[in-house]
Amino acid sequence: MLVAVMEGRLYAFEIAGRPRFPDWQFHRPSTDGLLPHLAELIALVSPRWTHYAVCGFTGTSQSSLIAEGPMRPAEFIICIGDFAAVRGIIESSDWR
């Protein structure tokens, strides 16, 4: 798994000397078990935000990601399939 983190295919951060893998990036029904567009998402957030901001963003419903109400970024990507909308929030936001 650490190789996948170094290659930008998985997101992890360290707590007490051990890697932690947030659950928002895993999606069992997909062929590889990962959130669609995960590598793109990691590439966008990693240089910009701390792991606190990344987990805050991914765990919070966003007012502009709406289907049947505001959705969290991962569920929006899964349900709607529109990664561009999530990218737009990341690129225009100051989520530090």
Summary of the structure (lengths in Angstrom):
residues: 96
radius of gyration: 13.0
end to end distance: 26.6
largest distance: 40.1
contacts: 253
relative contact order: 0.16
helix: 44%
strand: 16%
